């Protein structure tokens, strides 16, 4: 099974958050993650072979984004 999710979220500093999330960008046989800034939005695309992998990756990505937003906002 091939699963795909596209997350588009608003950010006060999308470019800085996208750079912070760059470490999470991966290209593996069973998982592909990309995040980029587009204006004030963060666009993340996740492709995985298994739904459980997709869900866990989305959860991890959102957690990292929340942490990055908080660190950028509060220094």
PDB file of N, CA, C, O and CB in Angstrom:
ATOM      1  N   UNK A   1       0.844  -1.176   0.000  1.00  0.00           N
ATOM      2  CA  UNK A   1       0.000   0.000   0.000  1.00  0.00           C
ATOM      3  C   UNK A   1       0.893   1.244   0.000  1.00  0.00           C
ATOM      4  O   UNK A   1       1.882   1.300   0.730  1.00  0.00           O
ATOM      5  CB  UNK A   1      -0.962  -0.004   1.224  1.00  0.00           C
ATOM      6  N   UNK A   2       0.551   2.213  -0.798  1.00  0.00           N
ATOM      7  CA  UNK A   2       1.242   3.489  -0.792  1.00  0.00           C
ATOM      8  C   UNK A   2       0.325   4.521  -0.164  1.00  0.00           C
ATOM      9  O   UNK A   2      -0.827   4.669  -0.572  1.00  0.00           O
ATOM     10  CB  UNK A   2       1.668   3.912  -2.226  1.00  0.00           C
ATOM     11  N   UNK A   3       0.840   5.237   0.837  1.00  0.00           N
ATOM     12  CA  UNK A   3       0.066   6.244   1.553  1.00  0.00           C
ATOM     13  C   UNK A   3       0.723   7.598   1.353  1.00  0.00           C
ATOM     14  O   UNK A   3       1.944   7.698   1.230  1.00  0.00           O
ATOM     15  CB  UNK A   3      -0.045   5.899   3.063  1.00  0.00           C
ATOM     16  N   UNK A   4      -0.106   8.647   1.321  1.00  0.00           N
ATOM     17  CA  UNK A   4       0.395   9.988   1.079  1.00  0.00           C
ATOM     18  C   UNK A   4      -0.357  10.990   1.947  1.00  0.00           C
ATOM     19  O   UNK A   4      -1.580  10.919   2.077  1.00  0.00           O
ATOM     20  CB  UNK A   4       0.266  10.356  -0.410  1.00  0.00           C
ATOM     21  N   UNK A   5       0.378  11.915   2.534  1.00  0.00           N
ATOM     22  CA  UNK A   5      -0.240  13.007   3.285  1.00  0.00           C
ATOM     23  C   UNK A   5       0.454  14.301   2.900  1.00  0.00           C
ATOM     24  O   UNK A   5       1.670  14.342   2.713  1.00  0.00           O
ATOM     25  CB  UNK A   5      -0.156  12.762   4.828  1.00  0.00           C
ATOM     26  N   UNK A   6      -0.336  15.351   2.786  1.00  0.00           N
ATOM     27  CA  UNK A   6       0.202  16.682   2.518  1.00  0.00           C
ATOM     28  C   UNK A   6      -0.326  17.593   3.613  1.00  0.00           C
ATOM     29  O   UNK A   6      -1.536  17.756   3.771  1.00  0.00           O
ATOM     30  CB  UNK A   6      -0.198  17.207   1.078  1.00  0.00           C
ATOM     31  N   UNK A   7       0.593  18.187   4.367  1.00  0.00           N
ATOM     32  CA  UNK A   7       0.232  19.091   5.445  1.00  0.00           C
ATOM     33  C   UNK A   7       0.602  20.509   5.046  1.00  0.00           C
ATOM     34  O   UNK A   7       1.738  20.769   4.649  1.00  0.00           O
ATOM     35  CB  UNK A   7       0.928  18.691   6.765  1.00  0.00           C
ATOM     36  N   UNK A   8      -0.340  21.415   5.149  1.00  0.00           N
ATOM     37  CA  UNK A   8      -0.076  22.826   4.887  1.00  0.00           C
ATOM     38  C   UNK A   8      -0.474  23.577   6.149  1.00  0.00           C
ATOM     39  O   UNK A   8      -1.644  23.594   6.531  1.00  0.00           O
ATOM     40  CB  UNK A   8      -0.863  23.355   3.613  1.00  0.00           C
ATOM     41  N   UNK A   9       0.506  24.193   6.788  1.00  0.00           N
ATOM     42  CA  UNK A   9       0.261  24.916   8.029  1.00  0.00           C
ATOM     43  C   UNK A   9       0.829  26.322   7.934  1.00  0.00           C
ATOM     44  O   UNK A   9       1.818  26.560   7.242  1.00  0.00           O
ATOM     45  CB  UNK A   9       0.873  24.170   9.226  1.00  0.00           C
ATOM     46  N   UNK A  10       0.197  27.240   8.630  1.00  0.00           N
ATOM     47  CA  UNK A  10       0.661  28.627   8.650  1.00  0.00           C
ATOM     48  C   UNK A  10       1.744  28.777   9.712  1.00  0.00           C
ATOM     49  O   UNK A  10       1.704  28.125  10.755  1.00  0.00           O
ATOM     50  CB  UNK A  10      -0.518  29.607   8.922  1.00  0.00           C
ATOM     51  N   UNK A  11       2.707  29.643   9.431  1.00  0.00           N
ATOM     52  CA  UNK A  11       3.805  29.870  10.356  1.00  0.00           C
ATOM     53  C   UNK A  11       4.204  31.339  10.336  1.00  0.00           C
ATOM     54  O   UNK A  11       4.152  31.989   9.292  1.00  0.00           O
ATOM     55  CB  UNK A  11       5.007  28.976  10.006  1.00  0.00           C
ATOM     56  N   UNK A  12       4.602  31.856  11.487  1.00  0.00           N
ATOM     57  CA  UNK A  12       5.087  33.236  11.558  1.00  0.00           C
ATOM     58  C   UNK A  12       6.450  33.390  10.894  1.00  0.00           C
ATOM     59  O   UNK A  12       6.786  34.475  10.420  1.00  0.00           O
ATOM     60  CB  UNK A  12       5.167  33.692  13.012  1.00  0.00           C
ATOM     61  N   UNK A  13       7.236  32.322  10.853  1.00  0.00           N
ATOM     62  CA  UNK A  13       8.553  32.338  10.218  1.00  0.00           C
ATOM     63  C   UNK A  13       8.757  31.008   9.490  1.00  0.00           C
ATOM     64  O   UNK A  13       9.566  30.175   9.899  1.00  0.00           O
ATOM     65  CB  UNK A  13       9.689  32.582  11.272  1.00  0.00           C
ATOM     66  N   UNK A  14       8.016  30.833   8.421  1.00  0.00           N
ATOM     67  CA  UNK A  14       8.006  29.554   7.705  1.00  0.00           C
ATOM     68  C   UNK A  14       9.391  29.133   7.233  1.00  0.00           C
ATOM     69  O   UNK A  14       9.728  27.950   7.279  1.00  0.00           O
ATOM     70  CB  UNK A  14       7.074  29.635   6.519  1.00  0.00           C
ATOM     71  N   UNK A  15      10.189  30.085   6.782  1.00  0.00           N
ATOM     72  CA  UNK A  15      11.516  29.725   6.258  1.00  0.00           C
ATOM     73  C   UNK A  15      12.415  29.186   7.363  1.00  0.00           C
ATOM     74  O   UNK A  15      13.131  28.208   7.147  1.00  0.00           O
ATOM     75  CB  UNK A  15      12.179  30.941   5.592  1.00  0.00           C
ATOM     76  N   UNK A  16      12.393  29.800   8.535  1.00  0.00           N
ATOM     77  CA  UNK A  16      13.221  29.329   9.654  1.00  0.00           C
ATOM     78  C   UNK A  16      12.751  27.952  10.132  1.00  0.00           C
ATOM     79  O   UNK A  16      13.571  27.081  10.423  1.00  0.00           O
ATOM     80  CB  UNK A  16      13.178  30.342  10.825  1.00  0.00           C
ATOM     81  N   UNK A  17      11.448  27.762  10.211  1.00  0.00           N
ATOM     82  CA  UNK A  17      10.920  26.468  10.650  1.00  0.00           C
ATOM     83  C   UNK A  17      11.245  25.394   9.612  1.00  0.00           C
ATOM     84  O   UNK A  17      11.603  24.274   9.976  1.00  0.00           O
ATOM     85  CB  UNK A  17       9.386  26.550  10.886  1.00  0.00           C
ATOM     86  N   UNK A  18      11.124  25.720   8.333  1.00  0.00           N
ATOM     87  CA  UNK A  18      11.462  24.754   7.284  1.00  0.00           C
ATOM     88  C   UNK A  18      12.929  24.346   7.382  1.00  0.00           C
ATOM     89  O   UNK A  18      13.263  23.177   7.189  1.00  0.00           O
ATOM     90  CB  UNK A  18      11.166  25.341   5.890  1.00  0.00           C
ATOM     91  N   UNK A  19      13.798  25.297   7.679  1.00  0.00           N
ATOM     92  CA  UNK A  19      15.223  24.968   7.839  1.00  0.00           C
ATOM     93  C   UNK A  19      15.426  24.065   9.049  1.00  0.00           C
ATOM     94  O   UNK A  19      16.223  23.128   9.002  1.00  0.00           O
ATOM     95  CB  UNK A  19      16.070  26.255   7.987  1.00  0.00           C
ATOM     96  N   UNK A  20      14.708  24.345  10.129  1.00  0.00           N
ATOM     97  CA  UNK A  20      14.827  23.508  11.326  1.00  0.00           C
ATOM     98  C   UNK A  20      14.335  22.087  11.056  1.00  0.00           C
ATOM     99  O   UNK A  20      14.858  21.125  11.619  1.00  0.00           O
ATOM    100  CB  UNK A  20      14.038  24.124  12.490  1.00  0.00           C
ATOM    101  N   UNK A  21      13.341  21.962  10.203  1.00  0.00           N
ATOM    102  CA  UNK A  21      12.782  20.645   9.893  1.00  0.00           C
ATOM    103  C   UNK A  21      13.527  19.933   8.769  1.00  0.00           C
ATOM    104  O   UNK A  21      13.208  18.790   8.445  1.00  0.00           O
ATOM    105  CB  UNK A  21      11.328  20.782   9.520  1.00  0.00           C
ATOM    106  N   UNK A  22      14.506  20.589   8.179  1.00  0.00           N
ATOM    107  CA  UNK A  22      15.285  19.983   7.090  1.00  0.00           C
ATOM    108  C   UNK A  22      15.889  18.642   7.484  1.00  0.00           C
ATOM    109  O   UNK A  22      16.011  17.748   6.647  1.00  0.00           O
ATOM    110  CB  UNK A  22      16.390  20.927   6.654  1.00  0.00           C
ATOM    111  N   UNK A  23      16.266  18.496   8.745  1.00  0.00           N
ATOM    112  CA  UNK A  23      16.860  17.233   9.202  1.00  0.00           C
ATOM    113  C   UNK A  23      15.868  16.079   9.092  1.00  0.00           C
ATOM    114  O   UNK A  23      16.266  14.917   9.011  1.00  0.00           O
ATOM    115  CB  UNK A  23      17.345  17.367  10.651  1.00  0.00           C
ATOM    116  N   UNK A  24      14.574  16.403   9.089  1.00  0.00           N
ATOM    117  CA  UNK A  24      13.546  15.367   8.980  1.00  0.00           C
ATOM    118  C   UNK A  24      13.244  14.986   7.541  1.00  0.00           C
ATOM    119  O   UNK A  24      12.505  14.031   7.303  1.00  0.00           O
ATOM    120  CB  UNK A  24      12.281  15.827   9.651  1.00  0.00           C
ATOM    121  N   UNK A  25      13.797  15.710   6.576  1.00  0.00           N
ATOM    122  CA  UNK A  25      13.591  15.362   5.168  1.00  0.00           C
ATOM    123  C   UNK A  25      14.389  14.097   4.865  1.00  0.00           C
ATOM    124  O   UNK A  25      15.612  14.075   4.998  1.00  0.00           O
ATOM    125  CB  UNK A  25      14.019  16.538   4.218  1.00  0.00           C
ATOM    126  N   UNK A  26      13.688  13.056   4.460  1.00  0.00           N
ATOM    127  CA  UNK A  26      14.350  11.792   4.143  1.00  0.00           C
ATOM    128  C   UNK A  26      13.820  11.242   2.832  1.00  0.00           C
ATOM    129  O   UNK A  26      12.692  11.526   2.429  1.00  0.00           O
ATOM    130  CB  UNK A  26      14.148  10.768   5.274  1.00  0.00           C
ATOM    131  N   UNK A  27      14.639  10.466   2.189  1.00  0.00           N
ATOM    132  CA  UNK A  27      14.230   9.776   0.963  1.00  0.00           C
ATOM    133  C   UNK A  27      14.710   8.334   1.077  1.00  0.00           C
ATOM    134  O   UNK A  27      15.847   8.011   0.731  1.00  0.00           O
ATOM    135  CB  UNK A  27      14.815  10.479  -0.331  1.00  0.00           C
ATOM    136  N   UNK A  28      13.830   7.485   1.564  1.00  0.00           N
ATOM    137  CA  UNK A  28      14.130   6.069   1.712  1.00  0.00           C
ATOM    138  C   UNK A  28      13.196   5.269   0.822  1.00  0.00           C
ATOM    139  O   UNK A  28      12.253   5.819   0.252  1.00  0.00           O
ATOM    140  CB  UNK A  28      14.003   5.621   3.188  1.00  0.00           C
ATOM    141  N   UNK A  29      13.447   4.005   0.705  1.00  0.00           N
ATOM    142  CA  UNK A  29      12.592   3.158  -0.135  1.00  0.00           C
ATOM    143  C   UNK A  29      11.152   3.112   0.389  1.00  0.00           C
ATOM    144  O   UNK A  29      10.202   3.083  -0.393  1.00  0.00           O
ATOM    145  CB  UNK A  29      13.167   1.736  -0.209  1.00  0.00           C
ATOM    146  N   UNK A  30      11.000   3.106   1.715  1.00  0.00           N
ATOM    147  CA  UNK A  30       9.679   2.954   2.319  1.00  0.00           C
ATOM    148  C   UNK A  30       9.103   4.249   2.889  1.00  0.00           C
ATOM    149  O   UNK A  30       7.961   4.268   3.348  1.00  0.00           O
ATOM    150  CB  UNK A  30       9.745   1.932   3.400  1.00  0.00           C
ATOM    151  N   UNK A  31       9.894   5.343   2.863  1.00  0.00           N
ATOM    152  CA  UNK A  31       9.444   6.601   3.455  1.00  0.00           C
ATOM    153  C   UNK A  31      10.118   7.774   2.763  1.00  0.00           C
ATOM    154  O   UNK A  31      11.327   7.768   2.533  1.00  0.00           O
ATOM    155  CB  UNK A  31       9.736   6.629   4.967  1.00  0.00           C
ATOM    156  N   UNK A  32       9.315   8.783   2.435  1.00  0.00           N
ATOM    157  CA  UNK A  32       9.838  10.012   1.835  1.00  0.00           C
ATOM    158  C   UNK A  32       9.158  11.186   2.526  1.00  0.00           C
ATOM    159  O   UNK A  32       7.931  11.255   2.589  1.00  0.00           O
ATOM    160  CB  UNK A  32       9.597  10.048   0.275  1.00  0.00           C
ATOM    161  N   UNK A  33       9.966  12.109   3.046  1.00  0.00           N
ATOM    162  CA  UNK A  33       9.446  13.281   3.747  1.00  0.00           C
ATOM    163  C   UNK A  33      10.128  14.524   3.195  1.00  0.00           C
ATOM    164  O   UNK A  33      11.354  14.575   3.103  1.00  0.00           O
ATOM    165  CB  UNK A  33       9.668  13.164   5.286  1.00  0.00           C
ATOM    166  N   UNK A  34       9.336  15.523   2.828  1.00  0.00           N
ATOM    167  CA  UNK A  34       9.881  16.815   2.418  1.00  0.00           C
ATOM    168  C   UNK A  34       9.063  17.915   3.072  1.00  0.00           C
ATOM    169  O   UNK A  34       7.843  17.811   3.198  1.00  0.00           O
ATOM    170  CB  UNK A  34       9.878  16.966   0.867  1.00  0.00           C
ATOM    171  N   UNK A  35       9.750  18.967   3.484  1.00  0.00           N
ATOM    172  CA  UNK A  35       9.103  20.152   4.034  1.00  0.00           C
ATOM    173  C   UNK A  35       9.768  21.371   3.419  1.00  0.00           C
ATOM    174  O   UNK A  35      10.994  21.452   3.350  1.00  0.00           O
ATOM    175  CB  UNK A  35       9.189  20.185   5.598  1.00  0.00           C
ATOM    176  N   UNK A  36       8.954  22.315   2.975  1.00  0.00           N
ATOM    177  CA  UNK A  36       9.472  23.540   2.377  1.00  0.00           C
ATOM    178  C   UNK A  36       8.557  24.704   2.762  1.00  0.00           C
ATOM    179  O   UNK A  36       7.384  24.513   3.084  1.00  0.00           O
ATOM    180  CB  UNK A  36       9.580  23.403   0.824  1.00  0.00           C
ATOM    181  N   UNK A  37       9.113  25.895   2.723  1.00  0.00           N
ATOM    182  CA  UNK A  37       8.343  27.103   2.989  1.00  0.00           C
ATOM    183  C   UNK A  37       7.760  27.620   1.683  1.00  0.00           C
ATOM    184  O   UNK A  37       8.385  27.542   0.626  1.00  0.00           O
ATOM    185  CB  UNK A  37       9.220  28.187   3.669  1.00  0.00           C
ATOM    186  N   UNK A  38       6.556  28.145   1.786  1.00  0.00           N
ATOM    187  CA  UNK A  38       5.894  28.781   0.653  1.00  0.00           C
ATOM    188  C   UNK A  38       5.163  29.995   1.213  1.00  0.00           C
ATOM    189  O   UNK A  38       4.032  29.890   1.688  1.00  0.00           O
ATOM    190  CB  UNK A  38       4.904  27.787  -0.095  1.00  0.00           C
ATOM    191  N   UNK A  39       5.820  31.144   1.151  1.00  0.00           N
ATOM    192  CA  UNK A  39       5.254  32.334   1.788  1.00  0.00           C
ATOM    193  C   UNK A  39       5.208  32.143   3.291  1.00  0.00           C
ATOM    194  O   UNK A  39       6.230  31.853   3.912  1.00  0.00           O
ATOM    195  CB  UNK A  39       3.844  32.635   1.241  1.00  0.00           C
ATOM    196  N   UNK A  40       4.026  32.304   3.887  1.00  0.00           N
ATOM    197  CA  UNK A  40       3.857  32.103   5.327  1.00  0.00           C
ATOM    198  C   UNK A  40       3.407  30.683   5.660  1.00  0.00           C
ATOM    199  O   UNK A  40       2.983  30.413   6.784  1.00  0.00           O
ATOM    200  CB  UNK A  40       2.851  33.102   5.877  1.00  0.00           C
ATOM    201  N   UNK A  41       3.496  29.795   4.710  1.00  0.00           N
ATOM    202  CA  UNK A  41       3.035  28.420   4.928  1.00  0.00           C
ATOM    203  C   UNK A  41       4.198  27.439   4.899  1.00  0.00           C
ATOM    204  O   UNK A  41       5.201  27.640   4.214  1.00  0.00           O
ATOM    205  CB  UNK A  41       1.997  28.030   3.871  1.00  0.00           C
ATOM    206  N   UNK A  42       4.026  26.384   5.661  1.00  0.00           N
ATOM    207  CA  UNK A  42       4.924  25.236   5.603  1.00  0.00           C
ATOM    208  C   UNK A  42       4.172  24.138   4.861  1.00  0.00           C
ATOM    209  O   UNK A  42       3.026  23.830   5.187  1.00  0.00           O
ATOM    210  CB  UNK A  42       5.383  24.764   7.048  1.00  0.00           C
ATOM    211  N   UNK A  43       4.811  23.565   3.885  1.00  0.00           N
ATOM    212  CA  UNK A  43       4.194  22.488   3.116  1.00  0.00           C
ATOM    213  C   UNK A  43       5.042  21.231   3.316  1.00  0.00           C
ATOM    214  O   UNK A  43       6.200  21.167   2.905  1.00  0.00           O
ATOM    215  CB  UNK A  43       4.073  22.863   1.586  1.00  0.00           C
ATOM    216  N   UNK A  44       4.439  20.253   3.949  1.00  0.00           N
ATOM    217  CA  UNK A  44       5.123  18.979   4.189  1.00  0.00           C
ATOM    218  C   UNK A  44       4.391  17.882   3.432  1.00  0.00           C
ATOM    219  O   UNK A  44       3.163  17.796   3.461  1.00  0.00           O
ATOM    220  CB  UNK A  44       5.191  18.649   5.715  1.00  0.00           C
ATOM    221  N   UNK A  45       5.164  17.051   2.756  1.00  0.00           N
ATOM    222  CA  UNK A  45       4.594  15.895   2.064  1.00  0.00           C
ATOM    223  C   UNK A  45       5.277  14.647   2.583  1.00  0.00           C
ATOM    224  O   UNK A  45       6.502  14.571   2.669  1.00  0.00           O
ATOM    225  CB  UNK A  45       4.755  16.015   0.516  1.00  0.00           C
ATOM    226  N   UNK A  46       4.454  13.675   2.927  1.00  0.00           N
ATOM    227  CA  UNK A  46       4.946  12.415   3.457  1.00  0.00           C
ATOM    228  C   UNK A  46       4.367  11.292   2.602  1.00  0.00           C
ATOM    229  O   UNK A  46       3.162  11.241   2.355  1.00  0.00           O
ATOM    230  CB  UNK A  46       4.565  12.240   4.967  1.00  0.00           C
ATOM    231  N   UNK A  47       5.235  10.403   2.161  1.00  0.00           N
ATOM    232  CA  UNK A  47       4.813   9.207   1.428  1.00  0.00           C
ATOM    233  C   UNK A  47       5.420   8.017   2.163  1.00  0.00           C
ATOM    234  O   UNK A  47       6.607   8.004   2.487  1.00  0.00           O
ATOM    235  CB  UNK A  47       5.265   9.250  -0.100  1.00  0.00           C
ATOM    236  N   UNK A  48       4.580   7.022   2.416  1.00  0.00           N
ATOM    237  CA  UNK A  48       5.039   5.833   3.136  1.00  0.00           C
ATOM    238  C   UNK A  48       4.346   4.604   2.569  1.00  0.00           C
ATOM    239  O   UNK A  48       3.267   4.689   1.983  1.00  0.00           O
ATOM    240  CB  UNK A  48       4.766   5.961   4.659  1.00  0.00           C
ATOM    241  N   UNK A  49       4.988   3.465   2.758  1.00  0.00           N
ATOM    242  CA  UNK A  49       4.388   2.217   2.285  1.00  0.00           C
ATOM    243  C   UNK A  49       3.288   1.737   3.226  1.00  0.00           C
ATOM    244  O   UNK A  49       2.330   1.103   2.786  1.00  0.00           O
ATOM    245  CB  UNK A  49       5.460   1.135   2.139  1.00  0.00           C
ATOM    246  N   UNK A  50       3.416   2.032   4.503  1.00  0.00           N
ATOM    247  CA  UNK A  50       2.443   1.568   5.494  1.00  0.00           C
ATOM    248  C   UNK A  50       1.719   2.747   6.130  1.00  0.00           C
ATOM    249  O   UNK A  50       2.319   3.795   6.368  1.00  0.00           O
ATOM    250  CB  UNK A  50       3.134   0.724   6.576  1.00  0.00           C
ATOM    251  N   UNK A  51       0.437   2.575   6.404  1.00  0.00           N
ATOM    252  CA  UNK A  51      -0.345   3.620   7.051  1.00  0.00           C
ATOM    253  C   UNK A  51       0.194   3.928   8.444  1.00  0.00           C
ATOM    254  O   UNK A  51       0.214   5.089   8.853  1.00  0.00           O
ATOM    255  CB  UNK A  51      -1.813   3.209   7.135  1.00  0.00           C
ATOM    256  N   UNK A  52       0.625   2.920   9.168  1.00  0.00           N
ATOM    257  CA  UNK A  52       1.168   3.150  10.513  1.00  0.00           C
ATOM    258  C   UNK A  52       2.435   3.992  10.460  1.00  0.00           C
ATOM    259  O   UNK A  52       2.647   4.842  11.324  1.00  0.00           O
ATOM    260  CB  UNK A  52       1.459   1.814  11.209  1.00  0.00           C
ATOM    261  N   UNK A  53       3.274   3.768   9.463  1.00  0.00           N
ATOM    262  CA  UNK A  53       4.482   4.577   9.282  1.00  0.00           C
ATOM    263  C   UNK A  53       4.109   6.008   8.952  1.00  0.00           C
ATOM    264  O   UNK A  53       4.706   6.944   9.483  1.00  0.00           O
ATOM    265  CB  UNK A  53       5.373   3.992   8.174  1.00  0.00           C
ATOM    266  N   UNK A  54       3.128   6.186   8.082  1.00  0.00           N
ATOM    267  CA  UNK A  54       2.668   7.526   7.712  1.00  0.00           C
ATOM    268  C   UNK A  54       2.155   8.269   8.942  1.00  0.00           C
ATOM    269  O   UNK A  54       2.519   9.422   9.171  1.00  0.00           O
ATOM    270  CB  UNK A  54       1.564   7.445   6.635  1.00  0.00           C
ATOM    271  N   UNK A  55       1.315   7.614   9.726  1.00  0.00           N
ATOM    272  CA  UNK A  55       0.731   8.264  10.900  1.00  0.00           C
ATOM    273  C   UNK A  55       1.795   8.626  11.933  1.00  0.00           C
ATOM    274  O   UNK A  55       1.755   9.719  12.500  1.00  0.00           O
ATOM    275  CB  UNK A  55      -0.320   7.358  11.534  1.00  0.00           C
ATOM    276  N   UNK A  56       2.727   7.743  12.181  1.00  0.00           N
ATOM    277  CA  UNK A  56       3.789   8.015  13.142  1.00  0.00           C
ATOM    278  C   UNK A  56       4.679   9.156  12.657  1.00  0.00           C
ATOM    279  O   UNK A  56       5.118   9.984  13.455  1.00  0.00           O
ATOM    280  CB  UNK A  56       4.626   6.754  13.387  1.00  0.00           C
ATOM    281  N   UNK A  57       4.945   9.202  11.357  1.00  0.00           N
ATOM    282  CA  UNK A  57       5.785  10.251  10.788  1.00  0.00           C
ATOM    283  C   UNK A  57       5.087  11.604  10.850  1.00  0.00           C
ATOM    284  O   UNK A  57       5.721  12.609  11.170  1.00  0.00           O
ATOM    285  CB  UNK A  57       6.154   9.915   9.342  1.00  0.00           C
ATOM    286  N   UNK A  58       3.791  11.645  10.548  1.00  0.00           N
ATOM    287  CA  UNK A  58       3.027  12.895  10.653  1.00  0.00           C
ATOM    288  C   UNK A  58       3.052  13.386  12.094  1.00  0.00           C
ATOM    289  O   UNK A  58       3.257  14.575  12.339  1.00  0.00           O
ATOM    290  CB  UNK A  58       1.560  12.697  10.169  1.00  0.00           C
ATOM    291  N   UNK A  59       2.849  12.492  13.038  1.00  0.00           N
ATOM    292  CA  UNK A  59       2.881  12.847  14.458  1.00  0.00           C
ATOM    293  C   UNK A  59       4.245  13.419  14.849  1.00  0.00           C
ATOM    294  O   UNK A  59       4.313  14.452  15.514  1.00  0.00           O
ATOM    295  CB  UNK A  59       2.554  11.618  15.323  1.00  0.00           C
ATOM    296  N   UNK A  60       5.315  12.763  14.447  1.00  0.00           N
ATOM    297  CA  UNK A  60       6.669  13.233  14.748  1.00  0.00           C
ATOM    298  C   UNK A  60       6.940  14.591  14.099  1.00  0.00           C
ATOM    299  O   UNK A  60       7.512  15.482  14.726  1.00  0.00           O
ATOM    300  CB  UNK A  60       7.708  12.207  14.273  1.00  0.00           C
ATOM    301  N   UNK A  61       6.529  14.740  12.853  1.00  0.00           N
ATOM    302  CA  UNK A  61       6.760  15.981  12.126  1.00  0.00           C
ATOM    303  C   UNK A  61       6.035  17.151  12.789  1.00  0.00           C
ATOM    304  O   UNK A  61       6.612  18.225  12.955  1.00  0.00           O
ATOM    305  CB  UNK A  61       6.309  15.837  10.673  1.00  0.00           C
ATOM    306  N   UNK A  62       4.779  16.946  13.165  1.00  0.00           N
ATOM    307  CA  UNK A  62       4.021  18.012  13.831  1.00  0.00           C
ATOM    308  C   UNK A  62       4.632  18.364  15.187  1.00  0.00           C
ATOM    309  O   UNK A  62       4.679  19.536  15.562  1.00  0.00           O
ATOM    310  CB  UNK A  62       2.554  17.592  14.010  1.00  0.00           C
ATOM    311  N   UNK A  63       5.094  17.367  15.913  1.00  0.00           N
ATOM    312  CA  UNK A  63       5.749  17.616  17.198  1.00  0.00           C
ATOM    313  C   UNK A  63       7.012  18.454  17.011  1.00  0.00           C
ATOM    314  O   UNK A  63       7.257  19.394  17.766  1.00  0.00           O
ATOM    315  CB  UNK A  63       6.094  16.287  17.891  1.00  0.00           C
ATOM    316  N   UNK A  64       7.804  18.110  16.009  1.00  0.00           N
ATOM    317  CA  UNK A  64       9.027  18.874  15.723  1.00  0.00           C
ATOM    318  C   UNK A  64       8.692  20.292  15.264  1.00  0.00           C
ATOM    319  O   UNK A  64       9.398  21.240  15.609  1.00  0.00           O
ATOM    320  CB  UNK A  64       9.871  18.158  14.649  1.00  0.00           C
ATOM    321  N   UNK A  65       7.622  20.437  14.492  1.00  0.00           N
ATOM    322  CA  UNK A  65       7.227  21.770  14.039  1.00  0.00           C
ATOM    323  C   UNK A  65       6.786  22.632  15.215  1.00  0.00           C
ATOM    324  O   UNK A  65       7.162  23.801  15.300  1.00  0.00           O
ATOM    325  CB  UNK A  65       6.100  21.674  13.000  1.00  0.00           C
ATOM    326  N   UNK A  66       6.000  22.075  16.115  1.00  0.00           N
ATOM    327  CA  UNK A  66       5.551  22.823  17.291  1.00  0.00           C
ATOM    328  C   UNK A  66       6.744  23.258  18.125  1.00  0.00           C
ATOM    329  O   UNK A  66       6.797  24.397  18.590  1.00  0.00           O
ATOM    330  CB  UNK A  66       4.587  21.977  18.143  1.00  0.00           C
ATOM    331  N   UNK A  67       7.699  22.360  18.315  1.00  0.00           N
ATOM    332  CA  UNK A  67       8.909  22.691  19.088  1.00  0.00           C
ATOM    333  C   UNK A  67       9.706  23.777  18.392  1.00  0.00           C
ATOM    334  O   UNK A  67      10.162  24.715  19.046  1.00  0.00           O
ATOM    335  CB  UNK A  67       9.790  21.442  19.291  1.00  0.00           C
ATOM    336  N   UNK A  68       9.886  23.677  17.084  1.00  0.00           N
ATOM    337  CA  UNK A  68      10.636  24.688  16.330  1.00  0.00           C
ATOM    338  C   UNK A  68       9.958  26.046  16.398  1.00  0.00           C
ATOM    339  O   UNK A  68      10.622  27.061  16.606  1.00  0.00           O
ATOM    340  CB  UNK A  68      10.790  24.260  14.871  1.00  0.00           C
ATOM    341  N   UNK A  69       8.638  26.075  16.225  1.00  0.00           N
ATOM    342  CA  UNK A  69       7.881  27.340  16.311  1.00  0.00           C
ATOM    343  C   UNK A  69       8.085  27.976  17.679  1.00  0.00           C
ATOM    344  O   UNK A  69       8.311  29.182  17.779  1.00  0.00           O
ATOM    345  CB  UNK A  69       6.363  27.099  16.050  1.00  0.00           C
ATOM    346  N   UNK A  70       8.007  27.174  18.725  1.00  0.00           N
ATOM    347  CA  UNK A  70       8.152  27.681  20.085  1.00  0.00           C
ATOM    348  C   UNK A  70       9.556  28.236  20.328  1.00  0.00           C
ATOM    349  O   UNK A  70       9.713  29.305  20.919  1.00  0.00           O
ATOM    350  CB  UNK A  70       7.843  26.577  21.094  1.00  0.00           C
ATOM    351  N   UNK A  71      10.565  27.511  19.874  1.00  0.00           N
ATOM    352  CA  UNK A  71      11.950  27.969  20.067  1.00  0.00           C
ATOM    353  C   UNK A  71      12.224  29.265  19.293  1.00  0.00           C
ATOM    354  O   UNK A  71      12.903  30.159  19.797  1.00  0.00           O
ATOM    355  CB  UNK A  71      12.941  26.872  19.623  1.00  0.00           C
ATOM    356  N   UNK A  72      11.704  29.361  18.090  1.00  0.00           N
ATOM    357  CA  UNK A  72      11.908  30.569  17.288  1.00  0.00           C
ATOM    358  C   UNK A  72      11.183  31.744  17.921  1.00  0.00           C
ATOM    359  O   UNK A  72      11.721  32.850  17.970  1.00  0.00           O
ATOM    360  CB  UNK A  72      11.420  30.356  15.839  1.00  0.00           C
ATOM    361  N   UNK A  73       9.977  31.521  18.404  1.00  0.00           N
ATOM    362  CA  UNK A  73       9.184  32.586  19.012  1.00  0.00           C
ATOM    363  C   UNK A  73       9.776  33.064  20.342  1.00  0.00           C
ATOM    364  O   UNK A  73       9.828  34.264  20.609  1.00  0.00           O
ATOM    365  CB  UNK A  73       7.756  32.109  19.226  1.00  0.00           C
ATOM    366  N   UNK A  74      10.222  32.115  21.171  1.00  0.00           N
ATOM    367  CA  UNK A  74      10.689  32.456  22.522  1.00  0.00           C
ATOM    368  C   UNK A  74      12.208  32.555  22.647  1.00  0.00           C
ATOM    369  O   UNK A  74      12.729  32.853  23.722  1.00  0.00           O
ATOM    370  CB  UNK A  74      10.186  31.435  23.498  1.00  0.00           C
ATOM    371  N   UNK A  75      12.907  32.307  21.560  1.00  0.00           N
ATOM    372  CA  UNK A  75      14.368  32.418  21.563  1.00  0.00           C
ATOM    373  C   UNK A  75      14.980  31.368  22.334  1.00  0.00           C
ATOM    374  O   UNK A  75      16.205  31.314  22.440  1.00  0.00           O
ATOM    375  CB  UNK A  75      14.815  33.705  22.081  1.00  0.00           C
TER     376      UNK A  75
END
